[in-house]
C-alpha cells in the first residue's frame, strides 16, 4: 500500500513541474496551480508528515485556540506558539504607539540583512514580553481581528444575532448524522477587511457513513511548504476530537484546494524534502475521559511514535 504522505509529495512535484509563476501580495512570488485534492485515511496513521519534522504542539495549541473562539495571540504565546506573531507585530510597528527602529518590510529585510535580523529579533522579544505581561497592550496589539475562532464560535448575522457554528455542527452530527449541512465557514466577506489575514482554510464539512466521521476542507490558498502540513494535521486532529465526542470512528480527511502554491524562496526546501523517504506515520492518543471537544487542553492530546526526518527551515511570507 502506498504511503499516505506520497499524496502530499506528489502534489509538491506536480506544482514544481506544472505550476505557473505568479506574483503575490507579499512580493515573494510563487509557483501555483488552481484546484487539487488529497485524501488521507485516518485509520492508517495520523497524517503528521515525516519527510520533515512538523511541530505538533504548535498544531494542537493553534487548534485549541480556534476551538476556544480566541483571536488574541496571548494564549498562543503562553503555549510557546509563535506562528501568528508576525501579523500582530506588523500592526504594532506600523502604529503611532511604536517608537523603536524602523521595521518596514521586516519579513523580507530580516532574510537579507543579518544586522537587521538581529534588530528584528530584539524588537520581537520586546513585543512578546509586553503581550504576555501588559493586559492593555495585549488587548490593543495582540488582537488579530475576527479571524478563525471568532467565525467558528461567534459568527454575527445580519440580524445582530450570533451563531456558534462549531457547537451547532457537533450537535447536528449527533442528532442528524445523515444531514448534508454539517458545515463551518470561516470566510466571512462582511468581516474580512478587519482580519489580520483572511482565512486561508475557508470552510469545512463533515460526513458520517458506516459509523465513521470524515471531514473535507476547502482551502482557498495553500502555502505548500509551511502551511499545508499544519493544515492537514490540524483538521485531522479536529476530526478525531469531534468523532470521540460523537461516539464515532474516524474516516477520511479530504483536503481540497483553490490556489495551492510553493513560494519561490521555498523551492530549495521542497526539493530537499522530495529526496527523503516517508517514515511510518505516528499515532494520536486522546484523553478518553473528555466528553466534549471544548474540554480539551494540551495535556489531553498526545502524538506517539513520531520519528520524522530533521526540520527544514523556511521563511514565512507576511
ChimeraX attribute file (.defattr): number of C-alpha atoms within 10 A of each C-alpha:
attribute: neighborCount
match mode: 1-to-1
recipient: residues
	/A:1	3
	/A:2	6
	/A:3	14
	/A:4	21
	/A:5	22
	/A:6	16
	/A:7	14
	/A:8	21
	/A:9	22
	/A:10	13
	/A:11	18
	/A:12	22
	/A:13	14
	/A:14	14
	/A:15	19
	/A:16	18
	/A:17	10
	/A:18	11
	/A:19	18
	/A:20	14
	/A:21	15
	/A:22	15
	/A:23	13
	/A:24	11
	/A:25	8
	/A:26	14
	/A:27	11
	/A:28	16
	/A:29	17
	/A:30	22
	/A:31	21
	/A:32	26
	/A:33	21
	/A:34	14
	/A:35	12
	/A:36	13
	/A:37	15
	/A:38	18
	/A:39	16
	/A:40	22
	/A:41	16
	/A:42	22
	/A:43	12
	/A:44	15
	/A:45	15
	/A:46	24
	/A:47	25
	/A:48	29
	/A:49	26
	/A:50	23
	/A:51	23
	/A:52	23
	/A:53	17
	/A:54	21
	/A:55	14
	/A:56	17
	/A:57	16
	/A:58	18
	/A:59	22
	/A:60	21
	/A:61	22
	/A:62	24
	/A:63	20
	/A:64	23
	/A:65	19
	/A:66	19
	/A:67	21
	/A:68	17
	/A:69	20
	/A:70	22
	/A:71	21
	/A:72	23
	/A:73	26
	/A:74	25
	/A:75	18
	/A:76	20
	/A:77	18
	/A:78	13
	/A:79	13
	/A:80	12
	/A:81	19
	/A:82	15
	/A:83	14
	/A:84	17
	/A:85	18
	/A:86	17
	/A:87	18
	/A:88	22
	/A:89	19
	/A:90	18
	/A:91	16
	/A:92	18
	/A:93	21
	/A:94	13
	/A:95	11
	/A:96	7
	/A:97	8
	/A:98	12
	/A:99	10
	/A:100	8
	/A:101	11
	/A:102	13
	/A:103	18
	/A:104	11
	/A:105	11
	/A:106	19
	/A:107	18
	/A:108	17
	/A:109	15
	/A:110	18
	/A:111	12
	/A:112	11
	/A:113	11
	/A:114	11
	/A:115	10
	/A:116	17
	/A:117	16
	/A:118	12
	/A:119	17
	/A:120	19
	/A:121	12
	/A:122	11
	/A:123	15
	/A:124	16
	/A:125	11
	/A:126	11
	/A:127	20
	/A:128	21
	/A:129	13
	/A:130	17
	/A:131	24
	/A:132	16
	/A:133	11
	/A:134	11
	/A:135	12
	/A:136	11
	/A:137	15
	/A:138	20
	/A:139	14
	/A:140	14
	/A:141	22
	/A:142	27
	/A:143	21
	/A:144	22
	/A:145	19
	/A:146	26
	/A:147	25
	/A:148	29
	/A:149	23
	/A:150	20
	/A:151	25
	/A:152	25
	/A:153	22
	/A:154	17
	/A:155	20
	/A:156	16
	/A:157	10
	/A:158	7
	/A:159	6
	/A:160	7
	/A:161	9
	/A:162	13
	/A:163	14
	/A:164	16
	/A:165	20
	/A:166	24
	/A:167	16
	/A:168	15
	/A:169	20
	/A:170	21
	/A:171	15
	/A:172	17
	/A:173	23
	/A:174	16
	/A:175	11
	/A:176	14
	/A:177	20
	/A:178	14
	/A:179	12
	/A:180	12
	/A:181	14
	/A:182	22
	/A:183	20
	/A:184	21
	/A:185	18
	/A:186	24
	/A:187	19
	/A:188	18
	/A:189	8
	/A:190	10
	/A:191	15
	/A:192	16
	/A:193	12
	/A:194	12
	/A:195	17
	/A:196	18
	/A:197	16
	/A:198	21
	/A:199	20
	/A:200	20
	/A:201	23
	/A:202	18
	/A:203	17
	/A:204	19
	/A:205	17
	/A:206	24
	/A:207	19
	/A:208	22
	/A:209	13
	/A:210	8
	/A:211	14
	/A:212	15
	/A:213	25
	/A:214	24
	/A:215	22
	/A:216	22
	/A:217	22
	/A:218	19
	/A:219	21
	/A:220	19
	/A:221	20
	/A:222	22
	/A:223	20
	/A:224	22
	/A:225	23
	/A:226	20
	/A:227	13
	/A:228	19
	/A:229	23
	/A:230	22
	/A:231	22
	/A:232	23
	/A:233	22
	/A:234	22
	/A:235	21
	/A:236	26
	/A:237	23
	/A:238	17
	/A:239	22
	/A:240	25
	/A:241	21
	/A:242	24
	/A:243	23
	/A:244	21
	/A:245	18
	/A:246	22
	/A:247	13
	/A:248	19
	/A:249	19
	/A:250	23
	/A:251	24
	/A:252	20
	/A:253	24
	/A:254	20
	/A:255	21
	/A:256	20
	/A:257	21
	/A:258	18
	/A:259	17
	/A:260	25
	/A:261	27
	/A:262	23
	/A:263	26
	/A:264	14
	/A:265	15
	/A:266	21
	/A:267	17
	/A:268	11
	/A:269	14
	/A:270	22
	/A:271	14
	/A:272	13
	/A:273	21
	/A:274	18
	/A:275	10
	/A:276	13
	/A:277	14
	/A:278	19
	/A:279	15
	/A:280	20
	/A:281	21
	/A:282	19
	/A:283	17
	/A:284	19
	/A:285	13
	/A:286	16
	/A:287	14
	/A:288	9
	/A:289	10
	/A:290	15
	/A:291	15
	/A:292	14
	/A:293	21
	/A:294	15
	/A:295	12
	/A:296	18
	/A:297	14
	/A:298	11
	/A:299	8
	/A:300	13
	/A:301	17
	/A:302	14
	/A:303	14
	/A:304	11
	/A:305	10
	/A:306	19
	/A:307	15
	/A:308	18
	/A:309	17
	/A:310	12
	/A:311	13
	/A:312	15
	/A:313	12
	/A:314	15
	/A:315	13
	/A:316	19
	/A:317	17
	/A:318	15
